[in-house]
Amino acid sequence: MSATTSRDANPQGSLHTVVSRRSFEDWIGGPPYERDLYRWPMDETKHAWPGQYKDIAVQLAWEAWCEAANAATLARAAKGADPATE
C-alpha cells in the first residue's frame, strides 16, 4: 500500500483508506515502542523488499495499521449503505 499524508482520505472511487506513514512512524518510533524505522532502498535490482521496513515487526505493524484503517472505512461504508444495520 502506498502512503500519503492523509489518514482519513479515500482515493476517488475506492473504499480503501490512504494511510499516513508519518502518523504510523510517529506512533511506532515513539515511546514506549521506540522501534527502528529503517527501510530497504527502492532499488529492486539490489534488494528483495524495496521500501519495506528492515525490522519485520515494524513491517507487520505497518501492514496491520493499514488493514485496520481499511476495515474501519469499510465498516463505515457498510453502515451508510444499509441503514437497517445501524
Secondary structure, DSSP 8 states (H G I E B T S, - for coil): ---BS-SS---TT--S---BHHHHHHHHHSTTT-----B--S-TTT-SSTTSBSSHHHHHHHHHHHHHHHHHHHHHHHHHH-GGG-
